[in-house]
Amino acid sequence: MLTLKALNKIDSIADDVNKNGIIAENMIKELKELRELAIIEKDPLLVKTMRLVYTYIEDEGSFDLNLLEEDEIDDIESLDKVEGEGEGEEGIVIEEEKEEEEEEEEIYQFSIVEEFEEKKENFLYFLSLLKDSQNEYNRIELTKLRAYLWEEIHG
């Protein structure tokens, strides 16, 4: 997220989670407000991911996804390959399109955490991804989360 207002909102949500834990009703309200700021920033990845996260919390009553577990897919290697392939901008654009198509076809799996502290740590990690959402690796994580939640909710 880019604006000071959005960054302050994320910090406020994190403070609330650290003090009170993840109270579903509060987090849904807070994420809806934060989503409005993402709409203003015109970031569709964040807008959709936040909507799916608060929908998931509404359905499950909690945020119990383990985002901190090690990923079986080595995204860094695939990004390195894309950067080196193709000549000129056209080659890179074609490779990026292929990567996006492959990404959409893959369904990522996240395990479920039971412990309160693990839930809290994972939700705080989600907030950190939002806060530094311009980082390419954070965007990859958010894209995986979006794909997983879409399948869970609408699949």
GUGU-38538 format. One record per residue (C-alpha): residue in one letter; x, y, z. Coordinates in steps of 0.5 Angstrom, whole numbers, padded with zeros to 4 digits, always signed. Layout:
! residues N
AXYZ;...
END
This chain:
! residues 155
M+0000+0000+0000;L+0003+0007-0002;T-0001+0012+0002;L+0001+0014+0009;K-0007+0013+0011;A-0007+0006+0009;L+0000+0005+0012;N-0003+0008+0019;K-0009+0004+0018;I-0005-0003+0017;D-0001-0001+0024;S-0007+0000+0027;I-0010-0006+0025;A-0003-0010+0028;D-0003-0006+0034;D-0011-0008+0035;V-0009-0016+0034;N-0003-0015+0038;K-0007-0013+0044;N-0014-0016+0043;G-0012-0022+0038;I-0016-0023+0032;I-0023-0022+0034;A-0027-0024+0027;E-0032-0018+0027;N-0027-0013+0028;M-0022-0015+0023;I-0028-0016+0018;K-0029-0009+0019;E-0022-0006+0019;L-0021-0010+0013;K-0027-0007+0009;E-0024+0000+0011;L-0017-0002+0009;R-0020-0005+0002;E-0023+0002+0001;L-0016+0005+0001;A-0014+0000-0004;I-0019+0002-0008;I-0017+0009-0008;E-0010+0007-0010;K-0012+0003-0015;D-0009-0004-0014;P-0014-0010-0016;L-0009-0015-0013;L-0010-0012-0006;V-0017-0010-0007;K-0019-0017-0009;T-0015-0021-0004;M-0017-0017+0002;R-0024-0018+0000;L-0023-0026+0000;V-0019-0025+0007;Y-0025-0022+0010;T-0030-0027+0007;Y-0026-0033+0009;I-0026-0030+0016;E-0034-0029+0016;D-0034-0036+0013;E-0029-0040+0018;G-0030-0035+0024;S-0022-0034+0024;F-0016-0033+0020;D-0013-0040+0021;L-0008-0040+0015;N-0001-0042+0015;L+0002-0037+0011;L+0009-0038+0014;E+0010-0045+0012;E+0015-0046+0007;D+0013-0046+0000;E+0014-0052-0004;I+0015-0048-0011;D+0021-0044-0012;D+0018-0038-0014;I+0025-0034-0014;E+0028-0039-0019;S+0022-0038-0024;L+0023-0031-0023;D+0031-0031-0025;K+0029-0035-0031;V+0024-0030-0034;E+0029-0025-0033;G+0034-0028-0037;E+0030-0030-0043;G+0028-0027-0049;E+0031-0021-0052;G+0028-0014-0051;E+0022-0012-0048;E+0018-0016-0052;G+0021-0023-0050;I+0020-0021-0043;V+0013-0019-0044;I+0011-0026-0047;E+0015-0029-0041;E+0011-0025-0036;E+0004-0027-0040;K+0006-0035-0040;E+0008-0034-0032;E+0001-0031-0030;E-0002-0036-0034;E+0001-0042-0031;E+0000-0038-0024;E-0007-0038-0025;E-0008-0045-0026;E-0004-0047-0020;I-0008-0048-0014;Y-0003-0047-0008;Q-0005-0050-0001;F-0004-0047+0006;S-0005-0052+0012;I-0009-0050+0018;V-0006-0047+0024;E-0010-0049+0031;E-0006-0045+0036;F-0008-0038+0038;E-0001-0035+0037;E+0000-0038+0030;K-0006-0035+0028;K-0004-0028+0030;E+0003-0029+0027;N+0000-0031+0021;F-0005-0025+0020;L+0001-0020+0022;Y+0005-0023+0017;F-0001-0022+0012;L-0001-0015+0014;S+0006-0014+0013;L+0005-0017+0006;L+0000-0011+0005;K+0004-0006+0008;D+0010-0007+0003;S+0006-0010-0003;Q+0010-0006-0008;N+0015-0012-0006;E+0015-0017-0012;Y+0016-0023-0007;N+0010-0020-0003;R+0006-0019-0009;I+0007-0027-0011;E+0005-0029-0004;L-0001-0025-0004;T-0003-0028-0011;K-0002-0035-0008;L-0007-0033-0003;R-0012-0030-0007;A-0012-0036-0012;Y-0012-0041-0006;L-0018-0037-0002;W-0022-0036-0009;E-0022-0044-0010;E-0024-0045-0002;I-0029-0040-0003;H-0032-0041-0010;G-0029-0047-0012;
END
